[in-house]
Every structure is written in C-alpha cells, then in structure tokens.
Amino acid sequence: MVHVRPEQVVEIAIDGLQRSTRYPGGLALRFARVVRYRDDKTADEADTLETVRALAI
C-alpha cells in the first residue's frame, strides 16, 4: 500500500475496472495512465474511492 499526501490532483484514464482481492480498495484500474495534472482542482475536489466503486456497478 502506498500512502500519499493529498497535494495535487491527477486525471487518470483507464480502460476498465475489475474487482480485485489483491488491493485494499477492492478494485484494479486496467491500463491506467496519467492524462494531465489538474492544477485547477484541489485535493478536496478529487474523486474518492466510493466514486470509483460506483463506476464499477
């Protein structure tokens, strides 16, 4: 597990999500890649794990 400080928002593109028992969040991002750094957003405006889980439904 990697712990980071919420300082910069990064937009990530993915090809899909899959359930995973390997990661604590329970999901794996398929073919994740950085699209851009979002200097126009604060860390408080970033999506949460719950938001990503909702995409998996």
CHARMM internal coordinates of N, CA and C (Angstrom, degrees):
IC EDIT
DIST 1 N 1 CA 1.4434
DIST 1 CA 1 C 1.5186
ANGL 1 N 1 CA 1 C 107.87
DIST 1 C 2 N 1.3123
ANGL 1 CA 1 C 2 N 115.35
DIHE 1 N 1 CA 1 C 2 N 140.77
DIST 2 N 2 CA 1.4570
ANGL 1 C 2 N 2 CA 121.72
DIHE 1 CA 1 C 2 N 2 CA 178.78
DIST 2 CA 2 C 1.5201
ANGL 2 N 2 CA 2 C 108.24
DIHE 1 C 2 N 2 CA 2 C -114.31
DIST 2 C 3 N 1.3134
ANGL 2 CA 2 C 3 N 116.37
DIHE 2 N 2 CA 2 C 3 N 126.25
DIST 3 N 3 CA 1.4631
ANGL 2 C 3 N 3 CA 120.98
DIHE 2 CA 2 C 3 N 3 CA 176.08
DIST 3 CA 3 C 1.5205
ANGL 3 N 3 CA 3 C 107.78
DIHE 2 C 3 N 3 CA 3 C -103.69
DIST 3 C 4 N 1.3175
ANGL 3 CA 3 C 4 N 116.45
DIHE 3 N 3 CA 3 C 4 N 132.19
DIST 4 N 4 CA 1.4685
ANGL 3 C 4 N 4 CA 121.54
DIHE 3 CA 3 C 4 N 4 CA 179.59
DIST 4 CA 4 C 1.5219
ANGL 4 N 4 CA 4 C 109.36
DIHE 3 C 4 N 4 CA 4 C -128.97
DIST 4 C 5 N 1.3154
ANGL 4 CA 4 C 5 N 115.47
DIHE 4 N 4 CA 4 C 5 N 156.65
DIST 5 N 5 CA 1.4660
ANGL 4 C 5 N 5 CA 120.95
DIHE 4 CA 4 C 5 N 5 CA 173.85
DIST 5 CA 5 C 1.5240
ANGL 5 N 5 CA 5 C 108.02
DIHE 4 C 5 N 5 CA 5 C -84.81
DIST 5 C 6 N 1.3289
ANGL 5 CA 5 C 6 N 117.91
DIHE 5 N 5 CA 5 C 6 N 136.00
DIST 6 N 6 CA 1.4722
ANGL 5 C 6 N 6 CA 120.69
DIHE 5 CA 5 C 6 N 6 CA -179.97
DIST 6 CA 6 C 1.5255
ANGL 6 N 6 CA 6 C 111.92
DIHE 5 C 6 N 6 CA 6 C -76.22
DIST 6 C 7 N 1.3366
ANGL 6 CA 6 C 7 N 116.33
DIHE 6 N 6 CA 6 C 7 N 84.28
DIST 7 N 7 CA 1.4527
ANGL 6 C 7 N 7 CA 120.18
DIHE 6 CA 6 C 7 N 7 CA -177.14
DIST 7 CA 7 C 1.5209
ANGL 7 N 7 CA 7 C 113.73
DIHE 6 C 7 N 7 CA 7 C -114.37
DIST 7 C 8 N 1.3298
ANGL 7 CA 7 C 8 N 117.16
DIHE 7 N 7 CA 7 C 8 N -31.52
DIST 8 N 8 CA 1.4621
ANGL 7 C 8 N 8 CA 119.48
DIHE 7 CA 7 C 8 N 8 CA -176.34
DIST 8 CA 8 C 1.5265
ANGL 8 N 8 CA 8 C 109.12
DIHE 7 C 8 N 8 CA 8 C -136.62
DIST 8 C 9 N 1.3260
ANGL 8 CA 8 C 9 N 115.59
DIHE 8 N 8 CA 8 C 9 N 138.93
DIST 9 N 9 CA 1.4594
ANGL 8 C 9 N 9 CA 121.05
DIHE 8 CA 8 C 9 N 9 CA 178.85
DIST 9 CA 9 C 1.5253
ANGL 9 N 9 CA 9 C 108.43
DIHE 8 C 9 N 9 CA 9 C -94.11
DIST 9 C 10 N 1.3288
ANGL 9 CA 9 C 10 N 115.27
DIHE 9 N 9 CA 9 C 10 N 132.04
DIST 10 N 10 CA 1.4606
ANGL 9 C 10 N 10 CA 121.66
DIHE 9 CA 9 C 10 N 10 CA 179.46
DIST 10 CA 10 C 1.5263
ANGL 10 N 10 CA 10 C 107.93
DIHE 9 C 10 N 10 CA 10 C -121.91
DIST 10 C 11 N 1.3219
ANGL 10 CA 10 C 11 N 116.88
DIHE 10 N 10 CA 10 C 11 N 129.34
DIST 11 N 11 CA 1.4630
ANGL 10 C 11 N 11 CA 121.64
DIHE 10 CA 10 C 11 N 11 CA 177.07
DIST 11 CA 11 C 1.5284
ANGL 11 N 11 CA 11 C 108.02
DIHE 10 C 11 N 11 CA 11 C -84.98
DIST 11 C 12 N 1.3223
ANGL 11 CA 11 C 12 N 115.91
DIHE 11 N 11 CA 11 C 12 N 125.80
DIST 12 N 12 CA 1.4597
ANGL 11 C 12 N 12 CA 122.45
DIHE 11 CA 11 C 12 N 12 CA -176.59
DIST 12 CA 12 C 1.5252
ANGL 12 N 12 CA 12 C 109.34
DIHE 11 C 12 N 12 CA 12 C -115.48
DIST 12 C 13 N 1.3151
ANGL 12 CA 12 C 13 N 117.07
DIHE 12 N 12 CA 12 C 13 N 132.51
DIST 13 N 13 CA 1.4669
ANGL 12 C 13 N 13 CA 121.85
DIHE 12 CA 12 C 13 N 13 CA 173.12
DIST 13 CA 13 C 1.5252
ANGL 13 N 13 CA 13 C 107.31
DIHE 12 C 13 N 13 CA 13 C -99.80
DIST 13 C 14 N 1.3164
ANGL 13 CA 13 C 14 N 115.92
DIHE 13 N 13 CA 13 C 14 N 144.09
DIST 14 N 14 CA 1.4714
ANGL 13 C 14 N 14 CA 120.73
DIHE 13 CA 13 C 14 N 14 CA 178.08
DIST 14 CA 14 C 1.5206
ANGL 14 N 14 CA 14 C 109.35
DIHE 13 C 14 N 14 CA 14 C -135.55
DIST 14 C 15 N 1.3209
ANGL 14 CA 14 C 15 N 115.39
DIHE 14 N 14 CA 14 C 15 N 156.25
DIST 15 N 15 CA 1.4613
ANGL 14 C 15 N 15 CA 119.72
DIHE 14 CA 14 C 15 N 15 CA 174.92
DIST 15 CA 15 C 1.5204
ANGL 15 N 15 CA 15 C 111.48
DIHE 14 C 15 N 15 CA 15 C -92.43
DIST 15 C 16 N 1.3132
ANGL 15 CA 15 C 16 N 116.64
DIHE 15 N 15 CA 15 C 16 N -10.53
DIST 16 N 16 CA 1.4493
ANGL 15 C 16 N 16 CA 119.72
DIHE 15 CA 15 C 16 N 16 CA 178.13
DIST 16 CA 16 C 1.5129
ANGL 16 N 16 CA 16 C 111.31
DIHE 15 C 16 N 16 CA 16 C 168.42
DIST 16 C 17 N 1.3232
ANGL 16 CA 16 C 17 N 114.66
DIHE 16 N 16 CA 16 C 17 N 172.11
DIST 17 N 17 CA 1.4539
ANGL 16 C 17 N 17 CA 122.95
DIHE 16 CA 16 C 17 N 17 CA 176.39
DIST 17 CA 17 C 1.5123
ANGL 17 N 17 CA 17 C 108.25
DIHE 16 C 17 N 17 CA 17 C -119.89
DIST 17 C 18 N 1.3331
ANGL 17 CA 17 C 18 N 115.56
DIHE 17 N 17 CA 17 C 18 N 147.58
DIST 18 N 18 CA 1.4580
ANGL 17 C 18 N 18 CA 117.80
DIHE 17 CA 17 C 18 N 18 CA 171.78
DIST 18 CA 18 C 1.5158
ANGL 18 N 18 CA 18 C 108.44
DIHE 17 C 18 N 18 CA 18 C -142.56
DIST 18 C 19 N 1.2990
ANGL 18 CA 18 C 19 N 115.06
DIHE 18 N 18 CA 18 C 19 N 147.48
DIST 19 N 19 CA 1.4603
ANGL 18 C 19 N 19 CA 119.80
DIHE 18 CA 18 C 19 N 19 CA 177.58
DIST 19 CA 19 C 1.5189
ANGL 19 N 19 CA 19 C 108.40
DIHE 18 C 19 N 19 CA 19 C -66.98
DIST 19 C 20 N 1.3286
ANGL 19 CA 19 C 20 N 115.32
DIHE 19 N 19 CA 19 C 20 N 143.64
DIST 20 N 20 CA 1.4554
ANGL 19 C 20 N 20 CA 119.73
DIHE 19 CA 19 C 20 N 20 CA -177.42
DIST 20 CA 20 C 1.5229
ANGL 20 N 20 CA 20 C 109.95
DIHE 19 C 20 N 20 CA 20 C -146.31
DIST 20 C 21 N 1.3055
ANGL 20 CA 20 C 21 N 115.80
DIHE 20 N 20 CA 20 C 21 N 134.93
DIST 21 N 21 CA 1.4676
ANGL 20 C 21 N 21 CA 120.18
DIHE 20 CA 20 C 21 N 21 CA 173.81
DIST 21 CA 21 C 1.5283
ANGL 21 N 21 CA 21 C 110.00
DIHE 20 C 21 N 21 CA 21 C -90.66
DIST 21 C 22 N 1.2940
ANGL 21 CA 21 C 22 N 116.67
DIHE 21 N 21 CA 21 C 22 N -6.16
DIST 22 N 22 CA 1.4686
ANGL 21 C 22 N 22 CA 122.01
DIHE 21 CA 21 C 22 N 22 CA -178.43
DIST 22 CA 22 C 1.5271
ANGL 22 N 22 CA 22 C 112.65
DIHE 21 C 22 N 22 CA 22 C -76.24
DIST 22 C 23 N 1.3364
ANGL 22 CA 22 C 23 N 117.66
DIHE 22 N 22 CA 22 C 23 N -29.82
DIST 23 N 23 CA 1.4534
ANGL 22 C 23 N 23 CA 122.23
DIHE 22 CA 22 C 23 N 23 CA -175.42
DIST 23 CA 23 C 1.5225
ANGL 23 N 23 CA 23 C 110.61
DIHE 22 C 23 N 23 CA 23 C -109.79
DIST 23 C 24 N 1.3354
ANGL 23 CA 23 C 24 N 117.12
DIHE 23 N 23 CA 23 C 24 N 141.76
DIST 24 N 24 CA 1.4703
ANGL 23 C 24 N 24 CA 120.46
DIHE 23 CA 23 C 24 N 24 CA -177.95
DIST 24 CA 24 C 1.5257
ANGL 24 N 24 CA 24 C 113.99
DIHE 23 C 24 N 24 CA 24 C -57.66
DIST 24 C 25 N 1.3338
ANGL 24 CA 24 C 25 N 117.41
DIHE 24 N 24 CA 24 C 25 N -31.55
DIST 25 N 25 CA 1.4644
ANGL 24 C 25 N 25 CA 120.89
DIHE 24 CA 24 C 25 N 25 CA 179.57
DIST 25 CA 25 C 1.5163
ANGL 25 N 25 CA 25 C 113.62
DIHE 24 C 25 N 25 CA 25 C -74.10
DIST 25 C 26 N 1.3303
ANGL 25 CA 25 C 26 N 116.96
DIHE 25 N 25 CA 25 C 26 N -13.71
DIST 26 N 26 CA 1.4562
ANGL 25 C 26 N 26 CA 121.15
DIHE 25 CA 25 C 26 N 26 CA 177.54
DIST 26 CA 26 C 1.5178
ANGL 26 N 26 CA 26 C 114.96
DIHE 25 C 26 N 26 CA 26 C 83.83
DIST 26 C 27 N 1.3443
ANGL 26 CA 26 C 27 N 117.31
DIHE 26 N 26 CA 26 C 27 N 4.40
DIST 27 N 27 CA 1.4625
ANGL 26 C 27 N 27 CA 121.37
DIHE 26 CA 26 C 27 N 27 CA -179.35
DIST 27 CA 27 C 1.5170
ANGL 27 N 27 CA 27 C 110.41
DIHE 26 C 27 N 27 CA 27 C -134.59
DIST 27 C 28 N 1.3116
ANGL 27 CA 27 C 28 N 115.63
DIHE 27 N 27 CA 27 C 28 N 151.60
DIST 28 N 28 CA 1.4628
ANGL 27 C 28 N 28 CA 122.02
DIHE 27 CA 27 C 28 N 28 CA 172.21
DIST 28 CA 28 C 1.5239
ANGL 28 N 28 CA 28 C 107.62
DIHE 27 C 28 N 28 CA 28 C -120.97
DIST 28 C 29 N 1.3271
ANGL 28 CA 28 C 29 N 116.21
DIHE 28 N 28 CA 28 C 29 N 135.10
DIST 29 N 29 CA 1.4599
ANGL 28 C 29 N 29 CA 121.90
DIHE 28 CA 28 C 29 N 29 CA 175.86
DIST 29 CA 29 C 1.5211
ANGL 29 N 29 CA 29 C 107.31
DIHE 28 C 29 N 29 CA 29 C -88.10
DIST 29 C 30 N 1.3176
ANGL 29 CA 29 C 30 N 117.11
DIHE 29 N 29 CA 29 C 30 N 121.73
DIST 30 N 30 CA 1.4598
ANGL 29 C 30 N 30 CA 121.56
DIHE 29 CA 29 C 30 N 30 CA -177.36
DIST 30 CA 30 C 1.5263
ANGL 30 N 30 CA 30 C 110.45
DIHE 29 C 30 N 30 CA 30 C -84.61
DIST 30 C 31 N 1.3207
ANGL 30 CA 30 C 31 N 115.94
DIHE 30 N 30 CA 30 C 31 N 124.39
DIST 31 N 31 CA 1.4618
ANGL 30 C 31 N 31 CA 123.44
DIHE 30 CA 30 C 31 N 31 CA 177.92
DIST 31 CA 31 C 1.5310
ANGL 31 N 31 CA 31 C 112.08
DIHE 30 C 31 N 31 CA 31 C 52.11
DIST 31 C 32 N 1.3398
ANGL 31 CA 31 C 32 N 115.77
DIHE 31 N 31 CA 31 C 32 N 51.89
DIST 32 N 32 CA 1.4652
ANGL 31 C 32 N 32 CA 121.80
DIHE 31 CA 31 C 32 N 32 CA -179.88
DIST 32 CA 32 C 1.5230
ANGL 32 N 32 CA 32 C 110.55
DIHE 31 C 32 N 32 CA 32 C -71.55
DIST 32 C 33 N 1.3390
ANGL 32 CA 32 C 33 N 115.71
DIHE 32 N 32 CA 32 C 33 N 140.77
DIST 33 N 33 CA 1.4552
ANGL 32 C 33 N 33 CA 120.70
DIHE 32 CA 32 C 33 N 33 CA 177.80
DIST 33 CA 33 C 1.5301
ANGL 33 N 33 CA 33 C 109.41
DIHE 32 C 33 N 33 CA 33 C -150.41
DIST 33 C 34 N 1.3163
ANGL 33 CA 33 C 34 N 115.24
DIHE 33 N 33 CA 33 C 34 N 148.05
DIST 34 N 34 CA 1.4639
ANGL 33 C 34 N 34 CA 121.31
DIHE 33 CA 33 C 34 N 34 CA -179.82
DIST 34 CA 34 C 1.5221
ANGL 34 N 34 CA 34 C 109.14
DIHE 33 C 34 N 34 CA 34 C -74.60
DIST 34 C 35 N 1.3265
ANGL 34 CA 34 C 35 N 116.13
DIHE 34 N 34 CA 34 C 35 N 127.80
DIST 35 N 35 CA 1.4618
ANGL 34 C 35 N 35 CA 122.20
DIHE 34 CA 34 C 35 N 35 CA 176.75
DIST 35 CA 35 C 1.5284
ANGL 35 N 35 CA 35 C 109.28
DIHE 34 C 35 N 35 CA 35 C -92.33
DIST 35 C 36 N 1.3313
ANGL 35 CA 35 C 36 N 115.88
DIHE 35 N 35 CA 35 C 36 N -50.03
DIST 36 N 36 CA 1.4610
ANGL 35 C 36 N 36 CA 120.03
DIHE 35 CA 35 C 36 N 36 CA 179.41
DIST 36 CA 36 C 1.5235
ANGL 36 N 36 CA 36 C 109.77
DIHE 35 C 36 N 36 CA 36 C -167.38
DIST 36 C 37 N 1.3051
ANGL 36 CA 36 C 37 N 114.71
DIHE 36 N 36 CA 36 C 37 N 161.79
DIST 37 N 37 CA 1.4532
ANGL 36 C 37 N 37 CA 122.23
DIHE 36 CA 36 C 37 N 37 CA 173.20
DIST 37 CA 37 C 1.5212
ANGL 37 N 37 CA 37 C 107.32
DIHE 36 C 37 N 37 CA 37 C -89.55
DIST 37 C 38 N 1.3269
ANGL 37 CA 37 C 38 N 116.73
DIHE 37 N 37 CA 37 C 38 N 132.37
DIST 38 N 38 CA 1.4585
ANGL 37 C 38 N 38 CA 121.82
DIHE 37 CA 37 C 38 N 38 CA -174.14
DIST 38 CA 38 C 1.5236
ANGL 38 N 38 CA 38 C 110.63
DIHE 37 C 38 N 38 CA 38 C -102.51
DIST 38 C 39 N 1.3034
ANGL 38 CA 38 C 39 N 116.11
DIHE 38 N 38 CA 38 C 39 N 81.03
DIST 39 N 39 CA 1.4611
ANGL 38 C 39 N 39 CA 120.96
DIHE 38 CA 38 C 39 N 39 CA 177.78
DIST 39 CA 39 C 1.5219
ANGL 39 N 39 CA 39 C 112.16
DIHE 38 C 39 N 39 CA 39 C -69.23
DIST 39 C 40 N 1.3512
ANGL 39 CA 39 C 40 N 116.07
DIHE 39 N 39 CA 39 C 40 N -13.57
DIST 40 N 40 CA 1.4649
ANGL 39 C 40 N 40 CA 120.30
DIHE 39 CA 39 C 40 N 40 CA 179.37
DIST 40 CA 40 C 1.5238
ANGL 40 N 40 CA 40 C 112.44
DIHE 39 C 40 N 40 CA 40 C -84.29
DIST 40 C 41 N 1.3327
ANGL 40 CA 40 C 41 N 117.84
DIHE 40 N 40 CA 40 C 41 N -3.79
DIST 41 N 41 CA 1.4648
ANGL 40 C 41 N 41 CA 121.63
DIHE 40 CA 40 C 41 N 41 CA -179.43
DIST 41 CA 41 C 1.5225
ANGL 41 N 41 CA 41 C 110.15
DIHE 40 C 41 N 41 CA 41 C -121.64
DIST 41 C 42 N 1.3189
ANGL 41 CA 41 C 42 N 114.74
DIHE 41 N 41 CA 41 C 42 N 149.17
DIST 42 N 42 CA 1.4637
ANGL 41 C 42 N 42 CA 119.95
DIHE 41 CA 41 C 42 N 42 CA 174.83
DIST 42 CA 42 C 1.5239
ANGL 42 N 42 CA 42 C 108.75
DIHE 41 C 42 N 42 CA 42 C -95.49
DIST 42 C 43 N 1.3146
ANGL 42 CA 42 C 43 N 116.07
DIHE 42 N 42 CA 42 C 43 N 166.26
DIST 43 N 43 CA 1.4607
ANGL 42 C 43 N 43 CA 120.43
DIHE 42 CA 42 C 43 N 43 CA 178.81
DIST 43 CA 43 C 1.5319
ANGL 43 N 43 CA 43 C 111.02
DIHE 42 C 43 N 43 CA 43 C -60.34
DIST 43 C 44 N 1.3223
ANGL 43 CA 43 C 44 N 117.54
DIHE 43 N 43 CA 43 C 44 N -31.51
DIST 44 N 44 CA 1.4684
ANGL 43 C 44 N 44 CA 120.98
DIHE 43 CA 43 C 44 N 44 CA 178.28
DIST 44 CA 44 C 1.5232
ANGL 44 N 44 CA 44 C 112.58
DIHE 43 C 44 N 44 CA 44 C -66.65
DIST 44 C 45 N 1.3325
ANGL 44 CA 44 C 45 N 117.73
DIHE 44 N 44 CA 44 C 45 N -20.44
DIST 45 N 45 CA 1.4668
ANGL 44 C 45 N 45 CA 122.20
DIHE 44 CA 44 C 45 N 45 CA -179.71
DIST 45 CA 45 C 1.5342
ANGL 45 N 45 CA 45 C 112.75
DIHE 44 C 45 N 45 CA 45 C -92.71
DIST 45 C 46 N 1.3111
ANGL 45 CA 45 C 46 N 117.38
DIHE 45 N 45 CA 45 C 46 N -4.96
DIST 46 N 46 CA 1.4670
ANGL 45 C 46 N 46 CA 120.94
DIHE 45 CA 45 C 46 N 46 CA -178.60
DIST 46 CA 46 C 1.5196
ANGL 46 N 46 CA 46 C 110.63
DIHE 45 C 46 N 46 CA 46 C -71.53
DIST 46 C 47 N 1.3268
ANGL 46 CA 46 C 47 N 116.72
DIHE 46 N 46 CA 46 C 47 N 151.78
DIST 47 N 47 CA 1.4586
ANGL 46 C 47 N 47 CA 121.14
DIHE 46 CA 46 C 47 N 47 CA 176.19
DIST 47 CA 47 C 1.5196
ANGL 47 N 47 CA 47 C 110.16
DIHE 46 C 47 N 47 CA 47 C -65.86
DIST 47 C 48 N 1.3057
ANGL 47 CA 47 C 48 N 114.95
DIHE 47 N 47 CA 47 C 48 N 151.63
DIST 48 N 48 CA 1.4620
ANGL 47 C 48 N 48 CA 121.92
DIHE 47 CA 47 C 48 N 48 CA 179.12
DIST 48 CA 48 C 1.5251
ANGL 48 N 48 CA 48 C 109.78
DIHE 47 C 48 N 48 CA 48 C -103.22
DIST 48 C 49 N 1.3006
ANGL 48 CA 48 C 49 N 115.66
DIHE 48 N 48 CA 48 C 49 N 170.91
DIST 49 N 49 CA 1.4642
ANGL 48 C 49 N 49 CA 120.56
DIHE 48 CA 48 C 49 N 49 CA 176.16
DIST 49 CA 49 C 1.5335
ANGL 49 N 49 CA 49 C 110.63
DIHE 48 C 49 N 49 CA 49 C -59.24
DIST 49 C 50 N 1.3217
ANGL 49 CA 49 C 50 N 115.92
DIHE 49 N 49 CA 49 C 50 N -35.80
DIST 50 N 50 CA 1.4712
ANGL 49 C 50 N 50 CA 118.94
DIHE 49 CA 49 C 50 N 50 CA 178.47
DIST 50 CA 50 C 1.5230
ANGL 50 N 50 CA 50 C 111.31
DIHE 49 C 50 N 50 CA 50 C -62.61
DIST 50 C 51 N 1.3253
ANGL 50 CA 50 C 51 N 117.53
DIHE 50 N 50 CA 50 C 51 N -38.17
DIST 51 N 51 CA 1.4547
ANGL 50 C 51 N 51 CA 121.48
DIHE 50 CA 50 C 51 N 51 CA 177.74
DIST 51 CA 51 C 1.5452
ANGL 51 N 51 CA 51 C 110.71
DIHE 50 C 51 N 51 CA 51 C -64.02
DIST 51 C 52 N 1.3094
ANGL 51 CA 51 C 52 N 115.85
DIHE 51 N 51 CA 51 C 52 N -43.03
DIST 52 N 52 CA 1.4579
ANGL 51 C 52 N 52 CA 120.13
DIHE 51 CA 51 C 52 N 52 CA 178.68
DIST 52 CA 52 C 1.5251
ANGL 52 N 52 CA 52 C 110.71
DIHE 51 C 52 N 52 CA 52 C -66.26
DIST 52 C 53 N 1.3132
ANGL 52 CA 52 C 53 N 117.15
DIHE 52 N 52 CA 52 C 53 N -40.26
DIST 53 N 53 CA 1.4771
ANGL 52 C 53 N 53 CA 120.45
DIHE 52 CA 52 C 53 N 53 CA 177.00
DIST 53 CA 53 C 1.5230
ANGL 53 N 53 CA 53 C 110.88
DIHE 52 C 53 N 53 CA 53 C -59.17
DIST 53 C 54 N 1.3304
ANGL 53 CA 53 C 54 N 117.57
DIHE 53 N 53 CA 53 C 54 N -38.21
DIST 54 N 54 CA 1.4589
ANGL 53 C 54 N 54 CA 121.68
DIHE 53 CA 53 C 54 N 54 CA -179.93
DIST 54 CA 54 C 1.5335
ANGL 54 N 54 CA 54 C 110.61
DIHE 53 C 54 N 54 CA 54 C -63.37
DIST 54 C 55 N 1.3240
ANGL 54 CA 54 C 55 N 117.73
DIHE 54 N 54 CA 54 C 55 N -30.28
DIST 55 N 55 CA 1.4658
ANGL 54 C 55 N 55 CA 121.34
DIHE 54 CA 54 C 55 N 55 CA 177.04
DIST 55 CA 55 C 1.5204
ANGL 55 N 55 CA 55 C 111.38
DIHE 54 C 55 N 55 CA 55 C -69.65
DIST 55 C 56 N 1.3115
ANGL 55 CA 55 C 56 N 117.53
DIHE 55 N 55 CA 55 C 56 N -26.06
DIST 56 N 56 CA 1.4547
ANGL 55 C 56 N 56 CA 122.33
DIHE 55 CA 55 C 56 N 56 CA -175.98
DIST 56 CA 56 C 1.5282
ANGL 56 N 56 CA 56 C 112.64
DIHE 55 C 56 N 56 CA 56 C -77.19
DIST 56 C 57 N 1.3167
ANGL 56 CA 56 C 57 N 117.16
DIHE 56 N 56 CA 56 C 57 N -13.26
DIST 57 N 57 CA 1.4787
ANGL 56 C 57 N 57 CA 120.07
DIHE 56 CA 56 C 57 N 57 CA -177.24
DIST 57 CA 57 C 1.5069
ANGL 57 N 57 CA 57 C 110.86
DIHE 56 C 57 N 57 CA 57 C -74.10
END
COOR INIT
IC SEED 1 N 1 CA 1 C
IC BUILD
